[in-house]
Amino acid sequence: MITVYVSRDSAATSVGADEVAETLAYEASAAGQDIRVVRNGSRGMLWLEPLVEVVTERGRVGYGPVSPDDVAGLVAAGMLEGASAHALCQGPVDDLPWMRDQQRLCLARVGLTDPLSPQGYVAHGGLAGLRRALGRAPSDVVTEVVESGLRGRGGSGFPAGVKWRTVADTDADVKYVCCNADEGDSGTFADRMVLEGDPFVLIEGMTIAGYAVGAHEGYAYLRSEYPDAAQVLRQAIGIARECGWLGENIFGSGFRFDLRLRIGAGAYICGEETSMLESLEGKRGMVRAKPPIPAVAGLFGKPTVVNNVLTLASVPAILSDGGKAYAELGVDRSRGTQVFQLAGNIARGGVFETAFGISLADLVQVYGGGTRSGRPVRAVQVGGPLGPYLPASEMELPMDYEAFATAGAMLGHGGIVVFDDTVDMARMARHAMQFCAEESCGKCTPCRIGALRGVEVIDRITAGKDPDANLDLLNDLCELMTDGSLCAMGGLTPNPVRSALLHFPEDFTFRREEVPR
């Protein structure tokens, strides 16, 4: 029997992967070919979706992007035998530069297996980290994570092991592990792809965290805009319980841990950990003042580990292969790998996991293929909607936390949004202020009111109304929001505005021809 893989990832299904899978089964039957169609996660090469992979003696040969109308011709051309004559044939997928040049840890199984197959998960190395962790003292597990140098992939880059140690050392009758999967930054989709393509890795990572800090209950907080991820994760949790990976006496260790899924209500601010905790408690998602920090008084006032999907998905590999091996990847204090996400005006968008230190230029120009429009890159925003805009002249910047901080930028969740030379950066700066005005939780005045005033001031500048005075006012407003906001929402909103003013001041010049009549 011939095995054929067709992605079930929502990015693939949005462009017809379900129809391709159905048509493939029909055409293969009509041709007298016996096939087994496996719905896997996406390989991350989104410009090739729907991607069809056929298992052959020379590996999994890929064809894409395939439409339902292409299937009959592909079958007739010998696709099911791995024929390479067809224009859509990409060759062995693992040999493609995009795949060959990655160092996949978080994405180790994404695209390789049926995401809801426990047998497939174990066959590809799953549970090795959990089994090793349960055979050691909890304090040794925490030490392993500390020594790995793993930092939070949610944006702040805080050392994960330090957070775990704080929770472990805090005396309490109840502790929690929370996964913040409220992935709302523009240009980011790695969390979703992990959840849809390898949900068991998150379950394993959260279980390890629970064992390490003494927590017996975990919550995955997922944004409502990810219904496919919710469905897959919910099924995976049920399967994990049936397999004994969750629940009482996991692997005969005496340790119990269970996990529940909670769906958010579409608030960007709940990507901030304390707002997420408020929402989990059934309250409106609003930022808490710190201290106390969640590691001491988090969910329901109890010590709580709060990490995002990529952070927790890194943990099984650290426990399986050792913290030292993980720390050998990367540069300086940026250890291990990051899943970089290429989006915006990009020829080849998708996810690319590699060790820290690769240049932004290599990601955008070499692997991303430059802009989709074919025009020159003018600006790149890294780190979500609150990240500064980097001009094309700074694209040789290495992708690591310290290099970005030195350049006045932020790495954030690893999202990269590309703009060509037709972009209006004054309009983008206005968008940042407008975004903050709409998404602010409203708790602190600098964020709630400052963003509204920021939109008004930018409008006056671009309309040519006393631009010098209004530019001074905008800078003062940005300074106030940075220093006075309660959380990163208001504190970081000035970043894209200031960077646009610094690198693209000409876009803020009044242009009479744009004034509506």
C-alpha positions as CSV (number, residue, x, y, z in Angstrom):
1,M,0.0,0.0,0.0
2,I,1.2,3.5,-0.9
3,T,1.2,6.1,1.9
4,V,0.4,9.6,1.0
5,Y,0.5,12.6,3.4
6,V,-1.8,15.7,3.0
7,S,-1.7,18.4,5.6
8,R,-4.7,19.0,7.9
9,D,-3.2,22.3,9.2
10,S,-5.7,25.1,8.9
11,A,-3.3,27.1,6.6
12,A,-3.4,24.1,4.2
13,T,-7.2,23.4,4.5
14,S,-7.9,27.1,3.9
15,V,-6.5,26.7,0.4
16,G,-8.1,23.3,-0.4
17,A,-6.2,20.5,1.3
18,D,-9.4,18.7,2.4
19,E,-10.6,18.7,-1.2
20,V,-7.2,17.5,-2.5
21,A,-7.2,14.6,0.0
22,E,-10.7,13.5,-1.1
23,T,-9.9,13.9,-4.8
24,L,-6.7,12.0,-4.3
25,A,-8.5,9.0,-2.7
26,Y,-11.0,9.0,-5.6
27,E,-8.5,9.2,-8.4
28,A,-6.2,6.6,-6.9
29,S,-9.1,4.2,-6.6
30,A,-10.2,4.9,-10.1
31,A,-6.6,4.1,-11.3
32,G,-6.6,0.9,-9.3
33,Q,-4.0,2.2,-6.8
34,D,-4.3,1.2,-3.2
35,I,-3.3,4.2,-1.0
36,R,-3.5,5.3,2.6
37,V,-4.0,9.0,3.1
38,V,-2.5,10.3,6.3
39,R,-3.5,13.8,7.4
40,N,-0.3,15.3,9.0
41,G,0.7,18.7,10.2
42,S,2.1,21.2,7.8
43,R,5.8,21.1,7.0
44,G,5.8,24.9,7.3
45,M,6.4,25.7,3.6
46,L,3.1,27.5,3.3
47,W,3.7,28.7,-0.2
48,L,3.6,25.0,-1.3
49,E,0.3,24.2,0.4
50,P,-1.6,22.1,-0.2
51,L,1.5,19.9,-0.2
52,V,1.1,16.2,-1.1
53,E,3.9,13.9,0.0
54,V,4.3,10.3,-1.3
55,V,6.4,7.8,0.5
56,T,8.9,6.3,-1.9
57,E,12.3,4.4,-1.7
58,R,14.0,7.8,-1.9
59,G,12.0,9.4,0.9
60,R,8.9,11.4,0.9
61,V,8.5,13.1,-2.4
62,G,6.5,16.3,-2.4
63,Y,4.2,17.9,-4.9
64,G,2.8,21.4,-4.5
65,P,0.9,23.6,-4.4
66,V,-1.7,21.0,-5.5
67,S,-5.3,22.0,-6.4
68,P,-8.1,19.4,-6.7
69,D,-8.0,19.9,-10.5
70,D,-4.3,18.9,-10.5
71,V,-4.8,15.5,-8.9
72,A,-6.0,13.5,-11.9
73,G,-3.1,14.7,-14.0
74,L,-0.6,14.0,-11.2
75,V,-1.8,10.5,-10.7
76,A,-1.7,9.8,-14.4
77,A,1.9,11.2,-14.5
78,G,3.0,8.7,-11.9
79,M,2.9,10.8,-8.7
80,L,2.0,7.7,-6.6
81,E,5.3,6.2,-7.7
82,G,7.2,9.4,-6.9
83,A,7.7,10.4,-10.6
84,S,9.5,13.7,-10.9
85,A,8.5,14.7,-14.4
86,H,5.5,16.8,-13.4
87,A,6.0,20.6,-12.9
88,L,4.6,20.4,-9.4
89,C,7.1,17.8,-8.2
90,Q,9.5,19.4,-5.6
91,G,11.6,16.3,-5.1
92,P,12.3,14.6,-1.7
93,V,11.0,17.1,0.9
94,D,13.8,16.6,3.4
95,D,16.3,17.6,0.7
96,L,14.7,21.0,0.0
97,P,17.0,23.8,1.3
98,W,14.1,25.1,3.5
99,M,13.9,21.8,5.3
100,R,17.5,20.7,5.1
101,D,18.9,23.8,6.7
102,Q,16.7,23.8,9.8
103,Q,17.4,22.5,13.3
104,R,14.0,21.3,14.4
105,L,13.4,20.7,18.1
106,C,10.0,22.2,18.7
107,L,8.9,21.2,15.3
108,A,10.7,17.8,15.4
109,R,7.5,15.8,14.6
110,V,5.3,18.6,13.0
111,G,4.6,17.4,9.4
112,L,6.0,13.9,9.9
113,T,3.1,12.2,11.6
114,D,-0.7,12.2,12.2
115,P,-0.9,14.6,15.1
116,L,-3.4,12.5,16.9
117,S,-1.5,9.2,16.6
118,P,0.0,8.2,19.9
119,Q,2.0,5.5,18.2
120,G,3.4,8.0,15.7
121,Y,4.4,10.3,18.6
122,V,6.3,7.6,20.4
123,A,7.9,6.2,17.2
124,H,9.4,9.7,16.5
125,G,10.9,10.1,20.0
126,G,7.9,11.3,22.0
127,L,7.7,10.7,25.8
128,A,11.5,10.1,26.1
129,G,11.8,13.4,27.9
130,L,8.9,12.7,30.3
131,R,10.2,9.2,31.1
132,R,13.6,10.6,31.9
133,A,12.2,13.4,34.0
134,L,10.1,11.0,36.1
135,G,13.1,8.9,36.9
136,R,14.9,11.9,38.5
137,A,14.2,14.2,41.4
138,P,12.0,17.2,40.6
139,S,14.8,19.6,41.6
140,D,17.2,17.9,39.1
141,V,14.6,18.5,36.3
142,V,14.5,22.2,37.2
143,T,18.3,22.3,37.2
144,E,18.4,20.7,33.7
145,V,16.1,23.5,32.4
146,V,18.1,26.2,34.1
147,E,21.3,24.8,32.6
148,S,19.8,24.6,29.2
149,G,19.5,28.4,29.0
150,L,15.9,28.1,27.7
151,R,14.2,31.5,27.8
152,G,10.6,32.2,27.4
153,R,9.5,32.2,23.8
154,G,6.4,34.3,24.4
155,G,8.3,37.6,23.9
156,S,10.0,38.7,27.1
157,G,12.8,36.1,27.0
158,F,12.8,35.5,30.7
159,P,14.8,32.4,31.8
160,A,12.3,29.6,32.0
161,G,14.3,27.6,34.6
162,V,14.4,30.6,36.9
163,K,10.6,30.9,36.8
164,W,10.2,27.1,37.4
165,R,12.7,27.3,40.4
166,T,10.7,30.1,41.9
167,V,7.5,28.1,41.7
168,A,9.2,25.0,43.0
169,D,10.7,26.8,46.0
170,T,7.4,28.6,47.0
171,D,5.6,26.7,49.6
172,A,1.9,26.1,48.8
173,D,-0.7,23.4,49.0
174,V,-1.7,23.8,45.3
175,K,0.4,24.9,42.3
176,Y,-0.5,25.3,38.6
177,V,1.1,25.1,35.2
178,C,-0.5,27.4,32.6
179,C,0.2,27.5,28.9
180,N,-0.4,30.8,27.3
181,A,-1.5,29.9,23.7
182,D,-3.2,33.3,23.1
183,E,-1.0,33.9,20.1
184,G,-2.2,37.3,18.9
185,D,0.8,39.1,17.5
186,S,0.7,39.9,13.8
187,G,2.9,37.6,11.7
188,T,2.9,34.8,14.3
189,F,1.5,31.4,13.8
190,A,4.1,28.9,15.2
191,D,2.0,28.1,18.3
192,R,-0.9,27.2,16.2
193,M,1.1,25.0,13.9
194,V,2.6,23.1,16.9
195,L,-0.9,22.7,18.4
196,E,-2.4,21.4,15.2
197,G,0.7,19.4,14.1
198,D,2.1,17.9,17.3
199,P,-0.2,18.6,20.3
200,F,1.3,15.7,22.4
201,V,4.6,17.7,22.7
202,L,2.7,20.4,24.6
203,I,1.1,17.9,26.8
204,E,4.4,16.3,27.5
205,G,6.1,19.6,28.2
206,M,3.4,20.7,30.6
207,T,3.5,17.4,32.4
208,I,7.3,17.7,32.9
209,A,6.8,21.2,34.2
210,G,4.1,20.0,36.7
211,Y,6.4,17.3,38.0
212,A,9.3,19.7,38.3
213,V,7.5,22.3,40.4
214,G,5.0,20.1,42.3
215,A,1.9,21.0,40.3
216,H,-0.9,18.5,39.6
217,E,-3.1,20.6,37.4
218,G,-2.5,22.5,34.2
219,Y,-4.5,24.8,31.9
220,A,-4.0,25.6,28.3
221,Y,-5.4,29.0,27.4
222,L,-6.1,29.2,23.7
223,R,-7.4,32.1,21.6
224,S,-10.9,31.7,20.2
225,E,-9.6,32.4,16.7
226,Y,-8.0,29.0,16.6
227,P,-10.9,26.5,16.4
228,D,-8.9,23.9,14.5
229,A,-6.2,24.0,17.1
230,A,-8.8,23.7,19.9
231,Q,-10.3,20.6,18.3
232,V,-7.0,18.9,17.9
233,L,-5.7,19.7,21.4
234,R,-9.0,18.7,23.0
235,Q,-8.8,15.3,21.2
236,A,-5.1,14.9,22.1
237,I,-5.8,15.5,25.8
238,G,-8.5,12.8,25.7
239,I,-6.1,10.4,24.0
240,A,-3.4,11.2,26.4
241,R,-5.7,10.3,29.3
242,E,-6.6,7.0,27.7
243,C,-3.0,6.2,27.2
244,G,-2.1,7.0,30.8
245,W,0.1,10.0,29.8
246,L,-2.2,12.2,31.9
247,G,-4.1,11.3,35.1
248,E,-3.1,9.2,38.2
249,N,0.2,7.4,38.6
250,I,1.8,8.4,35.2
251,F,4.1,5.6,34.1
252,G,3.9,4.0,37.5
253,S,5.8,7.0,39.0
254,G,3.1,7.9,41.6
255,F,2.9,11.4,40.0
256,R,-0.5,12.6,38.9
257,F,-1.2,15.5,36.5
258,D,-4.1,16.5,34.4
259,L,-4.7,19.2,31.9
260,R,-7.7,21.2,30.8
261,L,-8.3,23.5,27.8
262,R,-9.8,26.9,28.2
263,I,-10.8,29.2,25.2
264,G,-10.3,32.9,25.4
265,A,-12.7,35.5,24.1
266,G,-10.6,37.4,21.6
267,A,-8.7,39.9,23.8
268,Y,-5.2,40.6,22.6
269,I,-4.3,41.8,26.1
270,C,-4.7,38.2,27.4
271,G,-1.4,37.4,25.8
272,E,0.0,39.2,28.8
273,E,0.3,36.6,31.6
274,T,-1.6,38.3,34.4
275,S,-4.5,39.2,32.1
276,M,-4.6,35.6,31.0
277,L,-4.8,34.5,34.6
278,E,-7.6,36.9,35.3
279,S,-9.5,35.5,32.3
280,L,-8.9,31.9,33.5
281,E,-10.4,32.9,36.8
282,G,-13.6,34.0,35.0
283,K,-12.9,37.7,35.2
284,R,-12.4,40.4,32.6
285,G,-8.9,40.1,31.1
286,M,-7.1,43.1,32.8
287,V,-3.5,43.5,33.8
288,R,-2.5,42.9,37.4
289,A,0.0,45.0,39.2
290,K,3.3,43.3,40.0
291,P,4.5,42.3,42.5
292,P,3.4,39.7,43.4
293,I,4.6,37.8,40.3
294,P,2.6,34.8,39.0
295,A,5.4,32.4,40.1
296,V,4.5,33.3,43.7
297,A,0.8,34.3,43.5
298,G,-0.7,33.4,40.1
299,L,-3.8,31.5,39.2
300,F,-6.3,31.7,42.1
301,G,-3.5,33.2,44.2
302,K,-1.3,30.1,43.9
303,P,2.3,29.7,42.6
304,T,1.9,29.3,38.8
305,V,4.3,28.5,35.9
306,V,3.2,30.5,32.9
307,N,4.9,29.7,29.7
308,N,3.9,29.8,26.0
309,V,3.6,26.9,23.6
310,L,7.1,27.1,22.1
311,T,8.7,27.3,25.5
312,L,6.9,24.2,26.8
313,A,7.4,22.4,23.5
314,S,11.2,22.9,23.9
315,V,11.2,21.1,27.3
316,P,10.8,17.4,26.1
317,A,13.9,17.7,23.9
318,I,15.9,19.3,26.8
319,L,15.0,16.5,29.1
320,S,15.5,13.8,26.5
321,D,18.9,15.0,25.1
322,G,20.1,17.0,28.1
323,G,20.3,20.7,28.9
324,K,24.0,20.8,27.9
325,A,23.2,19.7,24.3
326,Y,20.5,22.3,24.1
327,A,22.7,25.0,25.4
328,E,25.3,24.2,22.7
329,L,22.9,25.7,20.2
330,G,22.6,29.4,19.7
331,V,24.8,32.4,20.7
332,D,25.6,34.3,23.9
333,R,22.6,34.2,26.2
334,S,20.2,33.2,23.4
335,R,20.4,29.4,23.6
336,G,18.7,26.7,21.7
337,T,16.4,27.2,18.7
338,Q,13.7,29.6,17.8
339,V,10.8,29.1,15.4
340,F,10.9,32.1,13.1
341,Q,7.7,32.9,11.2
342,L,7.9,34.7,7.8
343,A,4.9,36.7,6.9
344,G,3.7,39.9,5.2
345,N,5.0,40.7,1.7
346,I,7.2,37.7,1.4
347,A,7.6,35.3,-1.5
348,R,8.0,32.1,0.6
349,G,6.2,32.4,3.9
350,G,6.2,29.8,6.7
351,V,8.0,28.6,9.8
352,F,11.7,28.1,9.9
353,E,13.3,26.7,13.1
354,T,17.0,27.1,13.6
355,A,19.5,28.1,16.3
356,F,19.7,31.7,17.4
357,G,22.3,33.7,15.5
358,I,21.1,33.4,11.9
359,S,20.8,36.9,10.3
360,L,17.5,38.6,9.5
361,A,18.7,39.0,6.0
362,D,19.2,35.3,5.5
363,L,15.7,34.5,6.7
364,V,14.0,37.2,4.6
365,Q,16.1,37.1,1.4
366,V,17.6,33.6,1.2
367,Y,14.9,31.4,2.7
368,G,11.9,33.8,2.3
369,G,13.0,34.7,-1.3
370,G,12.5,38.5,-0.8
371,T,9.2,40.2,-1.3
372,R,6.2,38.6,-3.0
373,S,5.8,41.7,-5.1
374,G,9.3,41.5,-6.4
375,R,10.0,45.0,-5.2
376,P,12.8,45.9,-2.8
377,V,12.4,45.4,1.0
378,R,11.9,48.7,2.7
379,A,11.1,47.7,6.3
380,V,10.8,44.6,8.5
381,Q,8.8,44.4,11.7
382,V,10.0,41.7,14.1
383,G,8.3,40.9,17.4
384,G,4.6,41.6,16.6
385,P,2.6,44.8,16.3
386,L,4.6,46.4,19.2
387,G,8.0,45.7,17.6
388,P,10.0,48.5,16.0
389,Y,10.3,48.8,12.3
390,L,13.8,47.9,11.0
391,P,15.0,49.5,7.7
392,A,16.5,47.3,5.0
393,S,19.9,48.7,5.9
394,E,19.8,46.9,9.3
395,M,18.8,43.4,8.0
396,E,22.2,41.9,8.7
397,L,21.3,41.9,12.4
398,P,21.7,38.5,14.0
399,M,18.5,37.0,15.4
400,D,19.2,36.9,19.1
401,Y,17.9,38.7,22.1
402,E,21.0,40.7,23.0
403,A,21.8,41.8,19.4
404,F,18.2,43.0,19.0
405,A,18.1,44.8,22.3
406,T,21.4,46.6,21.4
407,A,19.8,47.7,18.2
408,G,16.7,49.0,20.0
409,A,14.6,46.2,18.6
410,M,12.9,43.2,20.1
411,L,12.8,39.6,19.0
412,G,9.5,38.8,20.7
413,H,7.7,35.6,19.6
414,G,9.8,35.4,16.4
415,G,7.3,36.8,14.0
416,I,8.7,38.6,11.0
417,V,6.5,40.8,8.8
418,V,8.1,42.2,5.6
419,F,7.1,45.4,3.7
420,D,8.2,46.5,0.3
421,D,9.1,50.0,-0.9
422,T,5.5,51.0,-1.4
423,V,4.6,51.0,2.3
424,D,3.6,54.2,4.0
425,M,5.3,54.1,7.4
426,A,3.4,57.0,8.8
427,R,0.2,55.0,8.2
428,M,1.9,52.0,9.9
429,A,2.8,54.1,12.9
430,R,-0.8,55.3,13.1
431,H,-1.9,51.6,12.9
432,A,0.2,50.8,16.0
433,M,-1.4,53.5,18.0
434,Q,-4.9,52.6,16.8
435,F,-4.2,48.9,17.6
436,C,-3.3,49.8,21.2
437,A,-6.4,52.0,21.5
438,E,-8.6,49.1,20.5
439,E,-6.9,46.4,22.4
440,S,-6.0,48.2,25.7
441,C,-7.6,46.6,28.8
442,G,-8.2,50.2,30.0
443,K,-6.8,49.7,33.4
444,C,-4.0,52.4,33.2
445,T,-4.4,55.9,31.9
446,P,-1.1,56.2,29.8
447,C,-2.2,53.2,27.6
448,R,-6.0,53.9,27.6
449,I,-5.8,57.6,26.8
450,G,-2.3,57.9,25.4
451,A,-3.1,55.6,22.4
452,L,-6.2,57.6,21.5
453,R,-4.3,60.9,21.6
454,G,-1.4,59.3,19.7
455,V,-3.7,58.6,16.7
456,E,-5.0,62.2,16.8
457,V,-1.5,63.7,16.9
458,I,-0.2,61.5,14.0
459,D,-3.3,62.6,12.0
460,R,-2.4,66.2,12.6
461,I,1.2,65.7,11.6
462,T,0.4,64.0,8.3
463,A,-2.2,66.6,7.6
464,G,0.5,69.3,7.9
465,K,-1.0,71.0,11.0
466,D,1.8,72.6,13.0
467,P,4.0,69.5,12.4
468,D,7.0,70.6,14.5
469,A,4.9,71.2,17.6
470,N,2.9,68.0,17.1
471,L,6.1,66.0,16.6
472,D,7.3,67.2,19.9
473,L,4.0,66.3,21.4
474,L,4.1,62.8,19.9
475,N,7.6,62.2,21.3
476,D,6.5,63.4,24.8
477,L,3.4,61.1,24.6
478,C,5.6,58.1,23.6
479,E,7.9,58.8,26.5
480,L,4.9,59.0,28.9
481,M,3.4,55.7,27.6
482,T,6.8,53.9,27.8
483,D,7.5,55.0,31.4
484,G,4.0,55.1,32.8
485,S,2.1,52.1,31.4
486,L,1.3,49.2,33.7
487,C,2.3,46.5,31.2
488,A,4.0,46.0,27.9
489,M,0.9,46.8,25.9
490,G,1.2,50.5,26.5
491,G,4.9,50.5,27.3
492,L,5.9,49.0,23.9
493,T,3.3,50.7,21.6
494,P,5.7,53.7,21.1
495,N,8.4,51.4,19.7
496,P,7.0,51.1,16.1
497,V,6.0,54.8,16.2
498,R,9.5,56.0,17.2
499,S,11.2,53.7,14.8
500,A,9.1,54.9,11.9
501,L,9.9,58.5,12.8
502,L,13.6,57.7,13.1
503,H,14.1,55.7,9.9
504,F,11.3,57.0,7.7
505,P,10.8,60.7,8.6
506,E,9.9,61.6,5.0
507,D,6.6,59.6,5.3
508,F,5.3,62.0,7.9
509,T,5.7,65.0,5.6
510,F,2.4,66.6,4.6
511,R,1.4,65.7,1.0
512,R,-1.4,68.0,-0.3
513,E,-2.4,65.6,-3.1
514,E,-3.6,63.1,-0.4
515,V,-6.0,65.4,1.3
516,P,-9.5,64.3,0.5
517,R,-11.6,66.8,-1.4
